[in-house]
Amino acid sequence: MEHLYTKPSIGEQLNKLNPKKETLQFLLNYSKALRINKYKQLSFEMILN
């Protein structure tokens, strides 16, 4: 028997992803609330609620 060891392309892999609307909405809301402030060499992450 022959076995193929090739991987599908990235485009084919992305087409298989079907996230729920709730998941997308959560990630978008989180990214809107996340603020990263940099002061000299320090980085502060804040979630604004």
Stockholm file with secondary structure:
# STOCKHOLM 1.0

chainA/1-49         MEHLYTKPSIGEQLNKLNPKKETLQFLLNYSKALRINKYKQLSFEMILN
#=GR chainA/1-49 SS CCCCCCCCCHHHHHHHCCCCHHHHHHHHHHHHHEEEEEETTEEEEEECC
#=GC SS_cons        CCCCCCCCCHHHHHHHCCCCHHHHHHHHHHHHHEEEEEETTEEEEEECC
//
